[in-house]
Amino acid sequence: MPIARIGFSEIRLYLDRMAPKSLTFMVLTKIVFSFVTVPLIAFLLGSLFSFSGRRMVLDWGFLNLVDSFPGIAVFFTVAFLWLLGFSFEQSGLVGFSSAALKNNKERLISVLMRILRIFPRLLGLASFKAGILLLCALPTLRTLPALQRAFTRQLPVGKYPSEGTGLFGWIAALVSFLVISRLLISWVFAVHYAVLEGKTFVGSLKASSNLVHGSRKRVLLTVLAFWPLSVLLIMVNSLVFRVSRDFIIRSSYDPTSMNILKLSLFASVEIMITTALSIGISIIYSILITRLFYELKEGNSDYRITAVMNPAKTKSLKLQRPWILPLLIFLAIQGVFFGYLGRFLVDTEIELPLVTAHRGSSFKAPENSLSAIRAAFEDGADIIEIDIQMTSDGILVLNHDRSLTKVAGVGERVHNLTFEEIAILDIGSRFSRQFSGEKIPTLAEVITYMIEIPSSVKLNVELKDYGFSPGISEATVQLIKEMDFSNRVMITSTSIERLSTVRELAPDIPIGLIVGHLSSSVWDIDVDSYCVPSTILNERFIQRAKSMGRDVHVWTVNNTEEMSRYSAMGVTSIITDRPDVLSQLLLREAEMSIFQLRVLSILMT
């Protein structure tokens, strides 16, 4: 392999020669570029979200920006700024690595002055690369939302252009990827020619292409030998911090206000280590590419270091630059501010969701039982969700599954039994001896209990007949009207037919569609809300639903990390088996300031 000719000992010698000046240069560059670019990017994102109606971008959701022309423009600007920063960093590192290869000394101030002199060339390089690469990348960009959904287990939302993800789209994306790869390989030495030989940006690109010509395979193998391992290292680093952050959240007694301090400190450590990792990768990459540049340019296939540094003359990093540590600490603080808190510039709206008890407080009592419903009220639920089915003699009772096996150990189905046969079943013993003798309640019994508690608590009635009780919609609406409970109930179902019947019979009763998969057809259905599983819900869906005046309920969320995450995403309600945990979390969040809430929501995502 081409880079096998340079060993770790040589890399160490190069690093000794480049440090600490190259390290200082990288830290200063990242600080300066963050101060310039982050507010600009935040402004662009904020403008885009205001234009499109979206609230904010979280993690992979950024890829969904490329589904519109304004999104493409923002993506181009961000890519340009990134390329400009990368070119600026590499131009400095090329100077240091070139001096290290030739065993020369390079002063930090001289490198900075040289970069400032050639800054117009770097600006031209970044602009030209961003323009050409993004133009070639348009077919690939059209597939990014599909890739984002695949990585995050989300399905398409709305009418996304089919040409972007059809067979032709994927073929075009592959071709554009190959073209981009070829251009990147051809231009890999452009910065070297701009810095070391003073060529214009057009001349640098042309000279780099000429140098690579005939040695493309060698350059490609060198790049492939370095970047996959580096990317893997970055991914492992990210995974370790992600798992650690999840552990901190789950093990914390107070998952809200106290976590602001914990997560902020944790974010500082993460920023410092991640930044150090990225700086190290950039410096080593500049050494490898600069060495390859001289090997190809001088026709020397084994470009050896010209002199060996005397380790005895090498002073410690601390003695040479005692202010580097404070500079790194400042970088970490600044990185946390711009990497996390900088998103304040994008969005400041915070709305806490309602608490929906899934089948009652089903962690504390048998699901769909009166005990679970009572516990849900005591746990502070705003909405109590239940499932109803119809017996063979037309009585509405609570049960979720197709059969009674789970709750009562009976393999019969509700629609095959009379109410008399169901009324004798015990659904408490299988859950706990404490609930021995608990019976399956009727919808009428549940409404009777609900009337006794404050009217602020609502009831979510899911029609769960599995298609065996055609009259369940009519019977439910009739009972609700007879008991004068229309203003405290919503009816949900996976069946559009059942919901349409409810809408026709009782337009004043809110209805909600339980969404099994996301597709464009859900927007054409006349409903007041959507109930979406947490495994497929994304922010784009939430914002589109809200723009249509429809609520979004997410189910089933049982850990505090996801509770805080979906709270930050702006869902109407979080459906959980643990309403007590969610209620306490939201009570603590309600006592927090907007600033604290934004910090928490950003750190959680």
C-alpha positions as CSV (number, residue, x, y, z in Angstrom):
1,M,0.0,0.0,0.0
2,P,1.4,3.4,-0.9
3,I,1.4,5.0,2.5
4,A,3.1,1.9,4.0
5,R,6.5,3.5,3.2
6,I,6.0,6.1,5.9
7,G,6.0,4.6,9.4
8,F,4.7,5.8,12.7
9,S,8.2,6.8,13.8
10,E,8.5,9.2,10.8
11,I,5.0,10.6,11.4
12,R,6.0,11.2,15.0
13,L,9.1,13.1,13.9
14,Y,7.0,15.2,11.5
15,L,4.5,15.9,14.2
16,D,7.4,16.9,16.6
17,R,8.6,19.4,14.0
18,M,5.1,20.8,13.3
19,A,4.0,21.1,16.9
20,P,3.1,23.2,18.7
21,K,2.9,25.9,15.9
22,S,0.5,23.8,13.7
23,L,-1.6,23.0,16.8
24,T,-1.9,26.7,17.7
25,F,-2.7,27.5,14.1
26,M,-5.5,24.9,13.9
27,V,-7.0,26.1,17.2
28,L,-6.9,29.7,16.2
29,T,-8.4,28.9,12.8
30,K,-11.3,27.0,14.3
31,I,-12.1,29.7,16.8
32,V,-12.0,32.5,14.2
33,F,-14.0,30.6,11.6
34,S,-16.6,29.6,14.2
35,F,-17.2,33.2,15.2
36,V,-17.6,34.1,11.5
37,T,-19.5,31.2,10.0
38,V,-21.8,29.9,12.8
39,P,-23.9,33.0,13.2
40,L,-24.2,33.2,9.4
41,I,-25.3,29.6,9.1
42,A,-27.7,30.0,12.0
43,F,-29.2,33.1,10.2
44,L,-29.6,31.2,6.9
45,L,-31.2,28.2,8.7
46,G,-33.5,30.5,10.6
47,S,-34.6,32.2,7.4
48,L,-35.1,28.9,5.7
49,F,-37.2,27.5,8.5
50,S,-39.3,30.6,8.7
51,F,-39.9,30.4,4.9
52,S,-40.7,26.7,5.0
53,G,-42.6,26.6,8.3
54,R,-40.1,24.2,9.9
55,R,-38.8,24.8,13.5
56,M,-35.3,23.4,13.6
57,V,-33.0,20.7,12.2
58,L,-31.8,17.9,14.4
59,D,-29.0,15.5,13.5
60,W,-29.7,13.7,10.2
61,G,-32.7,15.9,9.7
62,F,-30.4,18.5,8.1
63,L,-30.3,16.3,5.0
64,N,-34.0,17.0,4.4
65,L,-33.0,20.6,3.5
66,V,-32.1,19.6,0.0
67,D,-35.7,18.9,-1.1
68,S,-36.3,22.5,-2.2
69,F,-34.5,25.3,-4.0
70,P,-33.9,27.5,-0.9
71,G,-32.6,24.3,0.8
72,I,-30.2,23.7,-2.1
73,A,-29.0,27.4,-1.8
74,V,-28.4,27.0,2.0
75,F,-26.7,23.7,1.4
76,F,-24.4,25.3,-1.2
77,T,-23.6,28.1,1.2
78,V,-22.8,25.8,4.1
79,A,-20.6,23.6,1.7
80,F,-18.8,26.7,0.5
81,L,-18.1,27.9,4.1
82,W,-16.9,24.4,5.0
83,L,-14.6,24.2,1.9
84,L,-13.3,27.7,2.6
85,G,-12.4,26.7,6.2
86,F,-10.9,23.4,5.1
87,S,-8.8,25.2,2.4
88,F,-7.6,27.7,5.0
89,E,-6.7,25.0,7.5
90,Q,-4.9,22.9,4.9
91,S,-3.0,25.9,3.4
92,G,-1.5,26.5,6.8
93,L,-0.8,22.8,7.5
94,V,0.7,22.4,4.0
95,G,3.2,25.1,4.9
96,F,4.1,23.5,8.2
97,S,4.2,19.9,6.8
98,S,6.4,21.1,3.8
99,A,8.8,22.7,6.2
100,A,8.8,19.5,8.4
101,L,9.6,17.3,5.4
102,K,12.5,19.6,4.4
103,N,13.7,19.9,8.0
104,N,13.1,23.7,7.9
105,K,11.7,26.0,10.5
106,E,8.4,27.7,9.8
107,R,7.2,30.5,12.0
108,L,3.5,30.8,12.8
109,I,3.3,34.5,11.9
110,S,4.9,33.9,8.5
111,V,2.4,31.1,7.7
112,L,-0.5,33.4,8.7
113,M,0.8,36.3,6.6
114,R,1.3,34.0,3.6
115,I,-2.2,32.7,3.9
116,L,-3.6,36.2,4.1
117,R,-1.7,37.1,0.9
118,I,-3.2,34.2,-1.0
119,F,-6.6,34.4,0.6
120,P,-8.3,35.5,-2.7
121,R,-6.9,32.3,-4.3
122,L,-8.3,30.2,-1.4
123,L,-11.6,32.0,-1.8
124,G,-11.6,31.3,-5.5
125,L,-10.7,27.6,-4.8
126,A,-13.5,27.2,-2.3
127,S,-16.1,29.0,-4.5
128,F,-15.2,27.0,-7.6
129,K,-15.0,23.7,-5.8
130,A,-18.4,24.3,-4.1
131,G,-20.0,25.3,-7.3
132,I,-18.7,22.5,-9.5
133,L,-19.0,19.8,-6.9
134,L,-22.5,20.7,-5.9
135,L,-23.6,21.0,-9.5
136,C,-22.3,17.5,-10.1
137,A,-23.7,16.4,-6.8
138,L,-27.3,17.4,-7.4
139,P,-28.5,13.9,-8.3
140,T,-26.8,12.6,-5.2
141,L,-28.3,15.4,-3.1
142,R,-31.8,14.3,-4.2
143,T,-31.2,10.9,-2.6
144,L,-29.9,12.3,0.7
145,P,-33.4,12.5,2.4
146,A,-34.0,8.9,1.4
147,L,-30.7,7.9,3.0
148,Q,-31.5,10.0,6.0
149,R,-34.8,8.2,6.5
150,A,-33.0,4.8,6.0
151,F,-30.4,5.6,8.7
152,T,-33.0,6.9,11.1
153,R,-35.6,4.3,10.3
154,Q,-38.0,6.9,9.0
155,L,-40.4,6.5,6.0
156,P,-41.2,9.1,3.4
157,V,-43.4,12.0,4.3
158,G,-45.5,13.9,1.8
159,K,-45.1,14.0,-2.0
160,Y,-41.4,13.7,-2.4
161,P,-40.3,13.6,-6.1
162,S,-40.1,10.0,-7.2
163,E,-37.3,10.8,-9.7
164,G,-35.0,11.4,-6.7
165,T,-35.3,7.9,-5.4
166,G,-36.4,5.9,-8.4
167,L,-34.1,3.6,-10.4
168,F,-33.0,6.5,-12.6
169,G,-32.4,8.7,-9.6
170,W,-30.1,6.1,-7.9
171,I,-28.2,5.5,-11.2
172,A,-27.7,9.3,-11.6
173,A,-26.6,9.5,-8.0
174,L,-24.0,6.8,-8.5
175,V,-22.7,8.5,-11.7
176,S,-22.5,11.9,-9.9
177,F,-20.7,10.3,-7.0
178,L,-18.1,8.8,-9.3
179,V,-17.6,12.2,-11.1
180,I,-17.2,13.9,-7.7
181,S,-14.7,11.3,-6.5
182,R,-12.7,11.8,-9.7
183,L,-12.7,15.6,-9.3
184,L,-11.7,15.4,-5.7
185,I,-8.8,13.1,-6.5
186,S,-7.7,15.4,-9.4
187,W,-7.8,18.5,-7.2
188,V,-6.2,17.0,-4.1
189,F,-2.9,19.0,-4.6
190,A,-4.6,22.3,-5.6
191,V,-3.9,23.9,-2.2
192,H,-0.2,22.8,-2.4
193,Y,0.2,24.6,-5.7
194,A,-1.6,27.7,-4.4
195,V,0.5,27.8,-1.2
196,L,3.9,26.5,-2.2
197,E,4.1,27.8,-5.8
198,G,1.8,30.8,-5.7
199,K,-0.4,29.7,-8.6
200,T,-3.9,31.2,-9.2
201,F,-6.8,29.0,-8.2
202,V,-7.4,28.0,-11.9
203,G,-3.7,27.3,-12.3
204,S,-3.6,25.3,-9.1
205,L,-6.5,23.1,-10.2
206,K,-5.0,22.5,-13.6
207,A,-1.5,21.8,-12.1
208,S,-3.0,19.4,-9.6
209,S,-4.9,17.5,-12.4
210,N,-1.7,17.3,-14.4
211,L,0.3,15.9,-11.5
212,V,-2.3,13.3,-10.6
213,H,-2.6,12.2,-14.2
214,G,-0.8,8.9,-14.6
215,S,-0.7,8.3,-10.8
216,R,-4.4,8.4,-10.1
217,K,-4.5,4.9,-8.7
218,R,-1.7,5.7,-6.3
219,V,-3.4,8.8,-5.1
220,L,-6.7,7.1,-4.7
221,L,-5.2,4.2,-2.7
222,T,-3.5,6.7,-0.4
223,V,-6.7,8.5,0.2
224,L,-8.6,5.3,0.7
225,A,-6.0,4.0,3.1
226,F,-6.4,7.1,5.3
227,W,-10.0,8.3,5.3
228,P,-12.0,5.1,5.9
229,L,-10.0,4.5,9.1
230,S,-10.3,8.2,10.1
231,V,-14.1,8.2,9.5
232,L,-14.4,5.0,11.5
233,L,-12.5,6.6,14.3
234,I,-14.8,9.6,14.2
235,M,-17.9,7.4,14.2
236,V,-16.6,5.4,17.2
237,N,-15.9,8.6,19.1
238,S,-19.4,9.9,18.3
239,L,-20.9,6.6,19.4
240,V,-19.0,6.5,22.6
241,F,-20.2,9.9,23.6
242,R,-23.8,9.2,22.4
243,V,-23.9,6.1,24.6
244,S,-22.3,7.9,27.5
245,R,-24.8,10.8,27.2
246,D,-27.7,8.3,27.1
247,F,-26.4,6.7,30.3
248,I,-26.1,10.0,32.1
249,I,-29.7,10.9,31.2
250,R,-31.2,7.5,32.1
251,S,-29.3,7.2,35.4
252,S,-30.1,10.7,36.5
253,Y,-32.6,11.2,39.3
254,D,-33.5,14.6,37.9
255,P,-33.5,14.3,34.1
256,T,-34.2,18.1,33.4
257,S,-32.7,21.0,35.3
258,M,-29.8,19.1,36.9
259,N,-28.9,17.6,33.5
260,I,-28.3,21.1,32.1
261,L,-25.1,21.3,34.2
262,K,-24.2,17.7,33.7
263,L,-24.8,17.7,30.0
264,S,-23.1,21.0,29.5
265,L,-19.9,19.8,31.2
266,F,-20.2,16.6,29.2
267,A,-20.6,18.6,26.0
268,S,-17.4,20.5,26.9
269,V,-15.4,17.3,27.2
270,E,-17.0,16.0,24.0
271,I,-16.1,19.1,22.1
272,M,-12.6,19.2,23.3
273,I,-11.9,15.5,22.5
274,T,-13.7,15.6,19.2
275,T,-11.9,18.8,18.2
276,A,-8.5,17.3,19.2
277,L,-9.3,14.2,17.1
278,S,-10.3,16.3,14.1
279,I,-7.1,18.4,14.4
280,G,-5.0,15.3,14.7
281,I,-6.6,13.8,11.6
282,S,-6.1,17.0,9.6
283,I,-2.5,17.3,10.6
284,I,-1.6,13.7,9.7
285,Y,-3.6,14.0,6.5
286,S,-1.6,17.1,5.5
287,I,1.7,15.2,6.2
288,L,0.7,12.2,4.0
289,I,-0.6,14.3,1.1
290,T,2.3,16.7,1.2
291,R,4.8,13.9,1.2
292,L,2.9,12.3,-1.7
293,F,3.0,15.7,-3.5
294,Y,6.7,15.9,-3.4
295,E,7.1,12.2,-4.4
296,L,5.0,12.7,-7.5
297,K,6.5,16.1,-8.3
298,E,10.1,15.2,-7.9
299,G,9.7,11.7,-9.3
300,N,11.0,10.1,-6.1
301,S,8.9,7.1,-5.1
302,D,10.5,6.9,-1.7
303,Y,10.8,10.5,-0.4
304,R,12.7,10.1,2.9
305,I,13.0,12.6,5.7
306,T,16.1,14.6,5.2
307,A,17.3,14.7,8.8
308,V,16.4,13.2,12.1
309,M,15.5,15.5,14.9
310,N,17.4,15.1,18.1
311,P,14.8,14.2,20.7
312,A,17.0,15.7,23.4
313,K,16.4,19.1,21.9
314,T,12.7,18.7,21.8
315,K,11.1,20.7,24.6
316,S,7.8,19.8,26.0
317,L,4.7,21.3,24.5
318,K,3.8,22.9,27.8
319,L,7.2,24.6,28.2
320,Q,7.2,25.9,24.6
321,R,3.7,27.2,24.6
322,P,2.3,27.5,28.1
323,W,-0.8,29.3,26.8
324,I,-1.9,26.5,24.6
325,L,-3.9,24.8,27.3
326,P,-6.0,27.9,28.1
327,L,-6.5,28.3,24.4
328,L,-7.8,24.8,24.1
329,I,-10.1,25.4,27.1
330,F,-11.4,28.5,25.4
331,L,-11.9,26.5,22.2
332,A,-14.0,23.9,24.1
333,I,-16.2,26.6,25.7
334,Q,-16.6,28.4,22.4
335,G,-17.3,25.0,20.7
336,V,-20.0,24.2,23.1
337,F,-21.6,27.7,22.6
338,F,-21.5,27.5,18.8
339,G,-22.0,23.8,18.5
340,Y,-25.0,23.7,20.9
341,L,-26.2,27.0,22.1
342,G,-25.7,28.7,18.8
343,R,-28.9,27.0,17.7
344,F,-30.8,29.6,19.8
345,L,-30.5,31.8,16.7
346,V,-32.5,29.3,14.7
347,D,-35.5,28.7,17.0
348,T,-36.7,29.8,20.5
349,E,-40.3,28.5,20.6
350,I,-41.0,26.0,23.4
351,E,-44.3,24.2,23.9
352,L,-44.6,21.5,26.5
353,P,-46.6,18.4,25.3
354,L,-49.6,16.9,27.1
355,V,-49.2,13.6,29.0
356,T,-51.2,10.7,27.6
357,A,-51.4,7.5,29.7
358,H,-51.2,4.5,27.3
359,R,-54.0,2.1,28.3
360,G,-54.0,3.9,31.6
361,S,-50.9,3.8,33.8
362,S,-50.0,0.4,32.5
363,F,-46.7,0.1,34.3
364,K,-48.5,0.2,37.6
365,A,-51.8,-1.6,36.9
366,P,-53.3,-4.0,34.4
367,E,-53.7,-2.3,31.0
368,N,-57.2,-1.0,30.1
369,S,-58.4,-1.6,33.6
370,L,-60.2,0.8,36.0
371,S,-57.2,0.6,38.3
372,A,-54.9,1.7,35.5
373,I,-57.2,4.6,34.7
374,R,-57.3,5.7,38.3
375,A,-53.6,5.5,38.6
376,A,-53.2,7.5,35.4
377,F,-55.3,10.3,36.9
378,E,-53.2,10.2,40.1
379,D,-50.0,10.3,38.0
380,G,-51.0,13.6,36.4
381,A,-52.1,12.4,33.0
382,D,-53.8,15.0,30.8
383,I,-55.3,12.4,28.5
384,I,-56.1,8.7,29.2
385,E,-55.9,6.4,26.2
386,I,-58.0,3.2,26.1
387,D,-58.8,0.5,23.5
388,I,-62.4,-0.6,23.0
389,Q,-63.9,-3.6,21.3
390,M,-67.5,-4.8,21.0
391,T,-68.9,-8.1,22.5
392,S,-71.2,-10.3,20.5
393,D,-74.2,-8.8,22.2
394,G,-73.1,-5.2,21.4
395,I,-71.5,-4.0,24.7
396,L,-68.3,-1.8,24.4
397,V,-65.5,-3.2,26.6
398,L,-61.8,-2.4,27.0
399,N,-59.2,-4.6,25.4
400,H,-56.2,-4.1,23.1
401,D,-55.2,-7.5,21.6
402,R,-57.1,-9.6,19.2
403,S,-57.7,-12.1,21.9
404,L,-57.8,-12.1,25.7
405,T,-54.7,-14.3,26.1
406,K,-52.4,-11.5,27.4
407,V,-54.7,-10.1,30.1
408,A,-56.8,-13.1,31.1
409,G,-55.1,-16.2,29.8
410,V,-58.1,-16.9,27.6
411,G,-57.6,-17.5,23.9
412,E,-61.0,-16.2,22.9
413,R,-61.7,-13.0,21.0
414,V,-64.0,-10.3,22.4
415,H,-66.4,-10.3,19.4
416,N,-67.1,-14.0,19.9
417,L,-68.1,-13.6,23.6
418,T,-71.1,-12.1,25.3
419,F,-70.6,-9.5,27.9
420,E,-71.8,-12.0,30.5
421,E,-68.9,-14.4,29.5
422,I,-66.4,-11.5,29.6
423,A,-67.6,-10.1,32.9
424,I,-66.4,-13.1,34.9
425,L,-62.8,-13.0,33.6
426,D,-59.9,-11.9,35.9
427,I,-57.4,-9.6,34.2
428,G,-55.6,-8.6,37.4
429,S,-53.9,-11.8,38.6
430,R,-51.7,-12.2,35.5
431,F,-50.3,-8.7,36.2
432,S,-49.9,-8.9,40.0
433,R,-51.5,-10.6,42.9
434,Q,-52.3,-7.1,44.2
435,F,-54.9,-6.8,41.4
436,S,-56.4,-10.2,41.7
437,G,-60.1,-10.1,40.8
438,E,-59.8,-7.1,38.5
439,K,-62.5,-7.2,35.8
440,I,-62.6,-6.0,32.2
441,P,-64.5,-2.6,32.4
442,T,-67.0,-1.3,30.0
443,L,-66.7,2.0,28.2
444,A,-69.7,3.2,30.1
445,E,-68.0,2.5,33.4
446,V,-64.9,4.4,32.3
447,I,-66.9,7.5,31.3
448,T,-68.8,7.3,34.6
449,Y,-65.4,7.5,36.4
450,M,-64.2,10.3,34.1
451,I,-67.2,12.4,34.9
452,E,-66.2,12.3,38.6
453,I,-62.7,13.7,38.0
454,P,-61.8,17.2,36.8
455,S,-63.0,18.0,33.3
456,S,-59.4,19.0,32.2
457,V,-58.6,15.3,31.9
458,K,-59.6,14.0,28.5
459,L,-60.3,10.5,27.1
460,N,-58.7,9.0,24.0
461,V,-60.9,6.1,22.8
462,E,-59.3,3.9,20.2
463,L,-61.6,1.7,18.1
464,K,-59.8,-1.6,18.2
465,D,-62.3,-4.0,16.6
466,Y,-59.9,-5.5,14.0
467,G,-62.8,-5.3,11.5
468,F,-65.1,-7.7,13.3
469,S,-67.6,-5.2,14.6
470,P,-68.9,-3.0,11.8
471,G,-71.2,-1.1,14.1
472,I,-68.6,-0.1,16.7
473,S,-68.4,3.5,15.5
474,E,-72.2,4.1,15.8
475,A,-72.3,2.4,19.2
476,T,-69.4,4.5,20.5
477,V,-70.8,7.8,19.3
478,Q,-74.3,6.9,20.6
479,L,-72.9,6.0,24.1
480,I,-70.8,9.2,24.3
481,K,-73.8,11.4,23.3
482,E,-76.1,9.6,25.8
483,M,-73.6,10.2,28.6
484,D,-73.0,13.9,27.5
485,F,-69.3,13.3,27.2
486,S,-68.6,14.7,23.7
487,N,-66.5,17.6,24.9
488,R,-64.0,15.5,26.7
489,V,-63.2,12.7,24.3
490,M,-61.3,12.1,21.1
491,I,-61.8,8.9,18.9
492,T,-58.8,7.4,17.2
493,S,-58.4,4.4,14.9
494,T,-56.3,2.9,12.1
495,S,-59.5,2.5,10.1
496,I,-60.3,5.5,7.8
497,E,-63.8,4.0,7.4
498,R,-64.4,3.9,11.1
499,L,-63.2,7.5,11.5
500,S,-65.3,8.7,8.6
501,T,-68.4,7.2,10.2
502,V,-67.6,9.1,13.5
503,R,-67.1,12.3,11.6
504,E,-70.4,11.9,9.8
505,L,-72.4,11.1,13.0
506,A,-70.6,13.5,15.4
507,P,-68.6,16.3,13.7
508,D,-68.0,17.9,17.1
509,I,-66.0,14.9,18.3
510,P,-62.3,15.1,17.4
511,I,-60.9,12.2,15.5
512,G,-57.3,11.0,15.0
513,L,-55.7,8.6,12.5
514,I,-53.3,6.1,13.9
515,V,-50.5,6.1,11.4
516,G,-48.7,2.8,10.7
517,H,-46.4,4.2,8.0
518,L,-45.8,7.6,6.6
519,S,-47.1,8.4,3.1
520,S,-48.5,11.3,1.2
521,S,-52.0,9.8,1.5
522,V,-52.3,10.7,5.2
523,W,-52.6,14.4,4.4
524,D,-55.8,13.8,2.3
525,I,-57.7,12.3,5.1
526,D,-60.1,14.5,7.1
527,V,-58.8,14.1,10.7
528,D,-58.0,16.4,13.6
529,S,-54.8,14.6,14.7
530,Y,-52.3,11.9,14.0
531,C,-51.0,9.2,16.3
532,V,-47.5,8.2,15.1
533,P,-45.1,5.6,16.6
534,S,-41.8,7.0,17.8
535,T,-39.9,4.6,15.5
536,I,-41.0,6.5,12.4
537,L,-41.9,10.0,13.5
538,N,-39.8,12.9,12.2
539,E,-39.8,16.6,12.6
540,R,-40.8,17.2,9.0
541,F,-44.1,15.3,9.6
542,I,-44.7,17.3,12.8
543,Q,-44.3,20.6,11.1
544,R,-46.5,19.7,8.1
545,A,-49.2,18.5,10.4
546,K,-49.1,21.6,12.5
547,S,-49.2,23.8,9.3
548,M,-52.5,22.1,8.5
549,G,-53.8,22.7,12.0
550,R,-53.6,19.0,13.1
551,D,-52.1,17.7,16.3
552,V,-49.4,15.0,16.6
553,H,-49.4,12.4,19.3
554,V,-46.3,10.1,19.5
555,W,-46.3,6.6,21.0
556,T,-45.1,4.8,23.0
557,V,-42.3,6.7,24.8
558,N,-41.1,5.3,28.1
559,N,-37.6,6.7,28.7
560,T,-36.7,10.2,29.8
561,E,-34.3,10.9,27.0
562,E,-36.9,10.3,24.3
563,M,-39.5,12.2,26.4
564,S,-37.3,15.3,26.4
565,R,-36.4,14.8,22.7
566,Y,-40.0,14.7,21.5
567,S,-41.0,17.5,23.9
568,A,-38.3,19.6,22.2
569,M,-39.7,18.6,18.7
570,G,-43.1,20.1,19.6
571,V,-45.5,17.1,19.6
572,T,-48.9,17.8,21.0
573,S,-48.9,14.8,23.3
574,I,-46.5,12.0,24.4
575,I,-48.2,8.7,24.9
576,T,-46.5,6.7,27.6
577,D,-46.9,3.7,29.9
578,R,-45.2,5.8,32.6
579,P,-47.3,9.0,32.9
580,D,-45.9,9.6,36.4
581,V,-42.3,9.9,35.0
582,L,-43.4,12.1,32.1
583,S,-45.5,14.3,34.4
584,Q,-42.7,14.9,36.8
585,L,-40.3,15.6,33.9
586,L,-42.7,18.2,32.4
587,L,-43.4,19.8,35.8
588,R,-39.7,20.4,36.2
589,E,-39.4,21.7,32.6
590,A,-42.4,24.0,33.3
591,E,-40.4,25.6,36.1
592,M,-37.5,26.3,33.8
593,S,-36.9,29.4,31.8
594,I,-37.1,29.5,28.0
595,F,-33.3,29.7,28.0
596,Q,-33.0,26.6,30.2
597,L,-35.5,24.7,28.0
598,R,-33.6,25.6,24.9
599,V,-30.3,24.5,26.4
600,L,-31.9,21.2,27.5
601,S,-33.6,20.5,24.1
602,I,-30.4,21.2,22.2
603,L,-28.2,19.1,24.5
604,M,-30.7,16.3,24.3
605,T,-30.6,16.1,20.5
